[in-house]
């Protein structure tokens, strides 16, 4: 097979993008990001380079500029179609132009077009944005620079910007990434971790309030880059007040002061200890073909579907007796374990566990809308609040339609979402949780899904917060206009953000306060936050931009809800005006820049070059065959590129923990586009090879969990004995005489083993241990101390009765 040197697309076309450099400035829990992309045209004709790339959905893009031939071109925000027309006119007349636009379907996908780049010419394109850093379950703040863009499944009749984005050949991204981060926090910076190699963290001050860290040199942008920032005593309620721009139009958002309020609600201990035993728990699990991908680009990582199976097992064992539950699997079609939600009993739990064990990624594309409609059609059960848990890799094209459906049904349930693997749509995962008053989680790299899911289960079992209100105490001349939608949900220890516009004048030494009030289990709770009116000097316009983005997103959501054309037009107009005034792009606007100083038009036919991005499909062989059969909306080139991505894998990438079918294309054995497009009806004849590897050993903790009964107890049998490292006879012979039955002895031993050997995983098994302890307490007359002494000796551990709550 002919190989051409240099950077090439899948069609052997030169790649104009050479490198990406990122400068990250973190202040507290807000990040300002500047990305610079270096292009070079090594062809003999002018090119148009098109780069479709992912971005965090909460980002506010506020600057776009390009430098070519010593000329700096600053782009402006315009109405999207107007910007497109100006770009097309400029390119067709030989002018150099640059266009940056957000996808119509999803706020986490952008397209950058660099037009009329002359032969031999270089161009530097920079975009800047601000974003909030999400709080993780261990207190870390997470920054993610998405590098993986998987094609989003789009129902028939839809369009997707990602369909035209080519995959990097063999998973190899032909451009490099450099990243430097400067971090500031008044509470001190403890450490920074990443899924990618980092240089050592360098503290710039003795009190460790400033630090910098760099991505190690030579990194290829073939995966999402995550930074986890750990502060000392980080999560405290704060207010950041930002002065307006003197040059801005009076009365506009950019002219007035804007404040960002950060709350961390602390619930009373008595309330937190009273977890609910009621509820209807519905688990909606993605079983599309892409769930066969590994969790990350590491070839030995666990498959997404297996991680989902393990997590479902843990959830089924952790549910409280008396609740109701059901499990749905979805792909191009969907199916449920039971026709309706069933009561949680030993019989229904056993049935569900057996079905979970057989779940595979075998249902085609990622069509989540129809199963959601089916769930919402089912009536809710009195006294059992509905809690929806959604597990998906997020490769959905109709994101806004899905999140709007969740919003319509927001009063009937809470929605907790889990984005699995690299490339999961942050717009979908965060949007569904936001509209469903739940909590989003992302599981990537070597993350275990179970701790994050258990945190969300803990949120779901906490008493719901009602009557949330915000009360202000301000100087008489100052008025407040909310930029954020009203708070609908609060969770223990989780940040709640509010953006407000402050109008009027007051002395910078004046003070104010705001009270967050709510009702929790018939208890009225008040959290007060005091602040002064001295503006923050270091934030620039960060808070204004985040506030503008928040208000714009609300306007876009309202627009989609309206049925009358006039109402929709009015809301769209308002969003466009706010976008152009603030310089923050949205779905209705785009950045456009044209080099009007160029004296000579670019000559010659323009060649279009689509820049490849990293995809997880390059590492997931079964998906290649699946992509042909699922009704996914790819154009011919995209589909052929997906096959080629899998065909040109190196042998090192064939190592999997489980048997996989690998599609190979031998040299000279061409697979035509027509063959590929017909693959949904007729299979493409390609050679297939099955690579067998040893099954990974099952986690003993998961083995123990799988043996627990619905009421919290364990049976004394050989399976349990094997996990404990003993024989059944040895365990039975050591049972104290006063223990009335084998189940009590087995349950005590199971708890001792968990506390003695798996304490670092307590977040994963805490709920099933609570069930076990409650079950033990129901048996009167048991000498717990003596029983635990014998058990400690038998297992070789030292666990005190009070540790177990006995």
N, C-alpha and C positions, 0 to 999 in steps of 0.2 A: 504494500500500500504506500502511495507517495506521501511523504512527509515534507512540509515546508517549514523552514526556520522562521523564528520571530513570533510575535504575538498574533494569534489567529482566532477567528471565530470558528464555529462548527462547519461553516461553509468555506473554510480556508481563506477568509478575508482578514486583512490586517486589523488589529484592535487599536484604535487611536488612544484609549485611556491607558496611561502608564503607571500612575500612582495616586494614592489617596492619603492625605495627611490630615490629622484631626487634632485640634487644640481644644482642651476641655477645661473649663473654669468652674469649679464647684464651690458654691457659697452656701453653707448650711445644707438644706435639702433641695436646692435649686441649681441647675447646671446650665451654663451658657456654652454652646458648642459651635465651633467654626471648622468646617470641612473644606479642604481645598483639593480639587481634582486637576491633575496635570494631563493635558491632551497633547498629542503630537501626530501630525499627519505625515506618514512616511510613504504615501502613495504618490502617483503622478497626476492624480485628479483631485479636485476639491471634494471634501467629504462632509456629510452630516452625521454626527455621532449622537446616538440616542441611548440613554442610560435610564432604565427603569429600576428603581431601588426602594428598599423598605425604610421606614422611619417610625419611631415611636409615635403612637396615635395622639398623645397629649402634647406633642411638640408644637411650638409656635415659631414658624419660619418668618424671620423679619428682615433678612438681608440677602441679596443675591447680586454678585458682581463678577465680572470677567476682565482679564487682562490679556491683550493680544497685540503683539508688535509694539509694546511700550505704551499702549493706549488702555486706560482704565474705563470700563463701561459699567456704570451703576444702573442696575435694573429697577424698574418701578412696578408697583402693584396696579394691575388693571383688571377690569372685568374680563373673564376668561376668554370668551369668544373674540372680544376685541383684541386681546393679547395674541391669540392664535392667528388672527387675520394679519396683524402687523408683522408677526414672525414670518408667515408664509410669503407676504409681499416682499419683505426684506430679502429672504433667501432666494426667491425667484428672480430678484433683480441683481443678484450677485453680492449683496451686502452680508456682512458677518452679523449673526443674530444669536441670541440665547433665550431659551424659554424654560421656565420651571413651573410645573403645574401639579396639583394634587389630583389623585384619581377621583372620578365621580362616584365610584362604588365604595371606596374605603379610604379613610383619612390617614392610613399608615403606608400608603404607596404613592410615590412621586415619579414623575418623568422629567428628565433633563435633556433638552435638545440643544446641541451645539451646531449651528448651521454655517455653511460656507467656510469651512476651515481650509485655507489654501494649501497646496502641496508644500511640504517641508516646513510648514508653520506650526508653532506651538501656541497653546492657549492655557491659561490658568483660570479655573472657574471656582469661585468660593460661595458657599452658602452658610448662613448662620441661623441658629435657632436656640430657643430656651425651652427647658422642660423640667418637670418636677421629678424627684427621685422617690421611687416607691419604697415603703417600709417593708422589710422581710420579716419572717416569723422569728428570726433570731436577733432582731433589732437592727440589722444592717440596712443601709440605703443602697438601692440597686440602680446603677446606670447601665443601660444597654445600648450598644451601637449595633443595630441589626445589619448583618451581612448576608443572611440567607433569605432569598426571595423565592418561595415555592409558588408555582402557578395555582391560582385560586379556582376551585371548582365553581362553575357558574351554570345555573339551570338553563335549559334550552331556551333560546331567544334572548339571552343576556349577553353582555360583552364584558371583557375583563382586560384591564391594562396589562396585567401580568402575562397574558397569553402571548404577547409579542416579545417578551423578554427571554432571550436565549439563555441556555444553561452553559456554564463553563465546561469545556471538554474534560471528561474524566474526573470531574470535581476539582480541576485545577483552575484557580482564578488567576488570569494573566496580568494582574497588577498588584502592587504591594501596598501595605498599610503601615503608617507610622502614627502613633498616638502619644500625646503628652498631656498629663492632667495636673493642674494646680488646684489644691484643695484648701479651703479655709473654713474654720468652725470655731466659735468662741468657747465651745466645751472641750476642745482638744481632739486630735485625730489619733486614734489608737492604731489601726492597721488598715490596709487595703488588700483585698484578695481579688483574684480574677481566674476565669477559665482559660486564659491565655498567659504565656510566660511574661512576667514583668521584671524590670530592673528593681533593685532594692528601693523601698520607700525612703525618701530623704526629707526629714523634718527641717524646716527653714527657721524655726524659732525655738527657744528653749522651752516655752510652755506648750509646744507641739500644737499650736493653733493654726499653723500653716505648714503645708507639705507639698511635695511634688513626686510624681511617679511616671515612668514611661513604659510603654509596651516594648518588649525586647526587640532588637532589630531583626529584619528579615521576615516579618510576619506577612503571610498571604491572607487576604481578606476572604477566607473560605468558611467562616463561621461567625455567628453573633459574638461580639466582644462584650463581656460583662465585667463590670467593676462593682465590688461590694465594699462599701466604705463604712467602717466602724468608728463611731465617735464615743468619747467618754461622756456619760450622762447626757446623751444626745436629745432624747425625746422629751422636751419640755415645751409647754405652751409658749408661743412667741407671736409677736406682731412686727411686721416690717412695713414701715410707711415710706412711700416714695413720692417725691415732689413731681409736679407736672412740668411740661415743657413750656417755657415762657413764650416761645415762638408759635405754639399750637393755637388753633382757633379757640377763642374763649368759649367756655361751656362744653367743650368736647372732652372726651375721655382722656386724651393725651395732655390736655391743658390742666386738668384737675389732679389733685393728689389721689393716689390709689393705695390701699392697704391690703396686705395678705395676713389673714389670721389663721394660726395653726393651733388646733386643739388636740389634746390627747386624753380622752375621757377615762377616768378611773372609777369603776363601778364599786359599790360597797361589797366587802368580802362576803357578807351574808347572802347577797344576791347571786354572786358568782358560784357559790357552793350549791345552789339549788338549781341544778341543770334539769331541763324539762325531760319528762319521760313520754311526752306526747309528740305528735307530728306525723306528717306524711312525707316520706323521703323518696324522691324520684331521682334515679341516676340515669343520665342520658350519655351514652358512651359512643364515641366515634369508632366505627368499624370499617371505615373506608380503606382502600388499598394503601394509602400513604401511611397508615398506622403500622405497617410492617417495617417502616424505616427505624433505624436505631435512634436512641434518644439524642445523640449528637454525632458529629462527624467522625468520632473515634470508631473504628470498624468493629471493636469488640463490645461496644455498648449494648445494653439491653434493648430489645425492640419495644416500641411504644405500646403495642397492644399487650405485651406480657406485663409491662409495668402497670398498665390499667387493670389487668386481671388480678395482680397481687393486691392492688389498692382496693378493688371491689371486695375481695375476700376480707381484708381488714375492716372495711366499712360494715360489711354484713355481720361481722362478729361484734362490732362496737355499738350497734343500734340498741336502744333500750326496749325492753319488753313492753308491749302495749301499744307500740307505734304501728304505722302502716308503711309499706314500701313497694316499689316496683323498679324494674331495670329495663331500659330501652336501648337497643343498638341501632345505629343509623349509618347509612351510606347513600347509595342511589335510592334505596328503599329503607324501610325501618321495620323493626319487630320488637315486641315486648315479651318479657318472661311470663307475665300474667295478663289476662284481659283487663283487669282493674287492679288497683293497689290492694294488697292483701295484708292481713294482720301478721305481725312478726311473731312467729312461733317456731318451735323446733322443726316442724314439718316443712313450713314454707322456707325457712332458712336453709335447710338441707337441700331442698329442691333448687333454690337459687344458686347455692355454692356449686352444685354439680353442673348447672348450666354455664356458670362463669368459667369453669375449667375448660369448656369447649369453645369459648368465644375466640374468633379469629378475625383478622382484617380482610373480610371477604364480601363486603357489601357494596363495592364499587366506589362512586364519587362521594363528595362530602356535601350532602343535601340535608341541612339541619332544619329548614323551615317547616317541612311537613310534619316531622315528629313533634316539633314544638306545638304546632296547631292541634295535633291529636291530644297532647297532654293538656293543653288549655281547654279543650272541649270537655274533658272529664270534670264532673263536679267535685268541688273540694269537700272534705269530710269535716263535719262539725267537731270542734275541739281538737283538731289535728292540723295545725298550720302547715301549709305545703312548703317544702324546702326542695328546690331543684338544684342538683349537682350536674354540671356539664363538663365532660372530658373530651377534648378535641385538639387536634394539631392545628386547627384554625385556618385551614386552607379553603376559605369560603369566599366567593365573589360577591354575593348579595348581602354584604355586612349590614348596610343601613336598613334593609328590609327586615333582617333578623332582629336587630336591636329595637326597631320600632315595634315589632310584635311583642317583644318582652315588655316594653314600656306600656303598651295597651293593657297588658295583663298584670301590671305591677302590683295592684292591690290584692291579688289572689295568691301571691307567693313571694318567696325570696329566691334569688338566683345566684349560686356560687359557681364560678367558672375556673377551669384549669387548662392553660395552654401548654400542650405537651410537645417538647422537642423544639429545635431551632426552626425559625421561620413561621412560628405560630402568629397569627394576626393579632397584634396588640389592640387594634381597633375593635375586633370582635370580642376578645376576652374581656377587656376593660369595659366595653360598651354594654354587653349583656349584664355584667355584674352591677354596673352603675344604674342602669334602668331597672334592674330587678332588685335593688336595695340589698345586694349581696357583697361579695368580696372576691376580687380576681387573684389568681396565682399563676406563676409561670414556672415550669419545670424543664430545665435544660441541662446539657452537659452531664455531669455526674450527680446532679441533684436526685435525691430520693423523693418520689412523689408523696409517700405516705405521711411524713411530718406535716407537709403543707395541707394535705387533705384533712388531717386530724385537727389542724388549727381551724379550718373552715367548719368542720363538724362541731367544734367547740363553740364557734360563733353561732351556728344554727341552733344549738341546744340552749344557748343563753336566752334569758327572757327578752322579748322584743321591747325596744325603746319606743315610747309613744310621746305625743305632744311636744315635739322638738320645737323650740323657739329661741330666737336671738334677741336680746334686749340691750339697747345702747344707752350709755350715759355720756353725753358729749357737751362741749361748750355750746351755748345758745345759737351762735351764728353758723354752726357746722351741721350739714345735713348728709345723710347716708343714702346711697343708691346701690343696692346689691347687684353685683355682676355675676355671681354664682347662683344656680338654682337653689331652692330651699333644701336644707339637709333632710333626708328621708330616713337615714339609718346611721346608727353609731355602734361601734364595737369596742370592747374593752382594750385599751392600749393602742388602738389604731388611730392614725392621724385623720382629722377632719379639717378640710381647708375651706376657707371662705375668702372671696375677693370682693372688695367694696370700693365704690367711687365716693370720695369725700368732696363736697362742694362747700364754698364759704371760706371765710378767713378767720384765723385765730393766731394767737401768739405761739411761737415754736416751743415755749416752755409749758404750754397748757397740757393738761392730762385728761384722759378719758378712760372708759372701761366698757367692756362688753361681757354680758352674761349668757352662757349657753345653758339653757334650762330644758329638762326633759323628765319624763316619768318612767320609772323602771320598777316593775312588780309593785305597783301602788305606792312606790317611794318617790318623792320629788327630789331631784338632784340638780344642783347648780354648780357650774364651773365658771369662775370669774377670771377674766384676763384684763390686766391694766396695761396702759401704754401711754407714751407722751407723743406730742405732735412734732418732734424733731425728726426731719426726714433722714433716711439712711443714705449716706454719701457713697457707698460702694456698690449699690445695686443697679446703677445706671437707669435703664428703662425696663429692666427684667420683669418687675411686678406689673407694670402697665401692659406689657405684651402678653403675659400669662392671663391677666384679667380680660384683655380683649379677646384672646383665644377662647376663654371660657364662655364669654357672652356670645361670641359668634357661633360656637357649637350649639348653644341653647336656641339661638335664632334659627339655625338650620334644622334642628329637630322640630321646632314649632312649625316651620314651613312645610315639612313633610306630613305633618298631622292634618293640616288644613285641607278642606275639600274645595273651597271656593278659590277660583283663579286669582281674583283680586287680592284676597288675603295672602295667598302664597307670594304674589308679586311684591306686595308691600314688605313682607318679611325678607324676601330675597334682596330687595333694594336696600333695606336697613343693614343687612349683613355685608353687602358690597361696600356701602358707605363707611362702615366701621372698619372693614378690612383695608380700604385704601387710605383712610385717615391714620390708622395705627401702623400701617406697613406690615401687617401680619396677614399672610395669604390664607385663603379658605377654599372650599370646594367651588365657589363661584368666581374666584379670581385667580390670577397667575402673575408671576414675575416675568417681565419682558425687557430685554436690553438689546439695543441695536447700535452697531458701530457706525455712526453717521459721519465720523471724521475720515473714513477711508475714501481716498480720492479715486481709486480705480476699482471697479467691480471685479469680483472673482470670476475668472474665465474658466470654461470647461464644464462638461456634464457633472452634476453633483451625484456622488455615490453615498448611499445610506449605509451606515454601519451601526448595528445594534450591539451594545456592550454587554457581554455575558456577566451573569451574577452567579454566586454559589447557590446550589440547591441540594437539599437532602436526597433528591432522587438519584444523584450520582452515587449514593451509597446503599441504596435499597433496591436490590434487583427485582424482587417480586412486583414492585410498582411499575416497572417498565412494561411488563406484559399486561398489567392491570390498566395502564393508561390507554391501551388500545381498545379495551372492551368497555370501559366506563364512558358514559356520555358526557365527557368533559369538553368544554368549548375552547379547543386550541385550534389555531390555524395549522395548515399542513406543515409549514416550516417548524413551528414549535413542537409539534408531535414528533417529527423526524429528529429534531435536536434532542428530545428526551430519550429516544431510543439510542442515538449515538452517544449520549452521555454515559449510558450504561455499557455500551459496547466497548468503549475504549478505556476500561478500567485496568489498572495495573494489577498484577497477580497478588500483590500485598493486600489489596482491598477485598480479596475473596474470603478472608477469615471472619467467620461468623460463629456465634455461640450456638446456633441452631442450623439445621439443614436449610439451604436456600436454593432456589432455582435461578441460575444465572443465564441471561440471554446473551449469546455471543454472535458476532457477525464476522465471519472469516474474511480474510483478504480476498477481494474479487467477488465476493458474494453480496451483491448489492441488494438492498431492500428499498424498493421504490416508494415514493410518497403515496402513490395510489394503493400499493399494498398496505401501507400503514393505515391509511384512512379507511380502508375496507376491513380493518382488523376486527371491528366490532361485529362484522357479519362472517368473515372468513379469517381463520388464523393465518398469520404470516409464517411462512416456512423458514425458520431459522434454527440453527443448531442449539440445543439446550444441554446443559451439563448440571448435574446436581452435586453439590459439594457437601459432604457429610462431616459434621464435627460432633464431638462428644457433648451430650446434654449437660448444661451447667448444674452443679449440685444445688439442691433446693435449700434455701435459707432455713436453718433449724428453728429460728424464731417464727417464721411463717408457718412451718410445720406445726409448731405448738399452737399457734393461733387457730389454724385450721381445725384443730381437734376440740376446741372449746364448744360447749353447747350453748343454745340460745339463752338459757337462764344464767349463764356465767360459770357453770361448773365444768369439770373435766371428768371423763371416765378413766378408771385405772385399767389400761390395756397395754399391749406390747408396743403400739405406736407411740404412746406417751413415754413409756419406759425408754424407748430408743432415743428420743430427743433428750431425755434427762441423762443418757449415758449409762443406764442401768438395765437389768432384766426385770421383767414383770414380777417374777418370784422374789427377787431381792427387795423390791419396793414393798411388796405385800408383807414380807416377813418382818420389816422394820416398823410397820404401822402400830402406833401406840394402842394399847388395849381399850382406852376410853373413847377412841374415835369410833362413832357409831356405824360408819359405812365407808366403802372404798372411795366413793366420789369425793367426800370431804378431804380425805387424805391426799388424793390425787390433785385436788384443787389447791390445797395449801402448798404442795410441792411445786406445782406449776407457777404459782405466784412467787415462791422463793427463787425459782430458777430465773424468772424475769427480773426480779429486783437484784439478784445476786450476780447475774452475768450479762444482762441486757439493759442496765440502768441508763446507759447513754442513748437508748432508743425509746425512753419512756413516753415521749410525745406520741409515739406510734401506738402503744398498747395501753395508754392510761384509761381509756374508756372501758375496754374489756376487763381490766383489772378492777375497776370500780364495780362492775357487775359481779365479778367473782367475790369481792369482799362483801358486797351486799348479800349475796347468796349464803356465804359462810355465816354471817351475822344472824341469818334466819334460823340457824340451828343452835338452840340453847344447850348449855351444859358442856360445851367443848372447851377443854383446857388448851387455849391457844398457845400459851407460853411453852408448855411441855411439848406440844405438837411441833412447834417451830424449832425447838432445840434439837429434837430428833431429826427433823427435816434438814436443818443446817448441817448437822453432822453427816447425814447421808449424802448430801449434794456437795459438801465442801465449801459452803458459803457462810456468811455471817450477816443475817438480816434480823433487825429488831421488830417486835410486834407493832410498835407505834409507826414504823416505816410503812407498814401495810395498811395502817388505819384500823388495826385490830386491838 
